[in-house]
């Protein structure tokens, strides 16, 4: 399954509480932090909700394991 590299690029200050909670549930804590998640419909939905605060890159399966 494909993986996604999600980077927290813009602060959630001034945005709604549910968007802040979505950023936390993705696993992002500090600005410019990065997490790798499975590409599932649930994760895609969370990314869509906060798409103005994060950047997303698809990574190959072999790259994700290194």
Order of alpha helices (4+ residues) and beta strands (2+ residues): beta-alpha-beta-alpha-beta-alpha
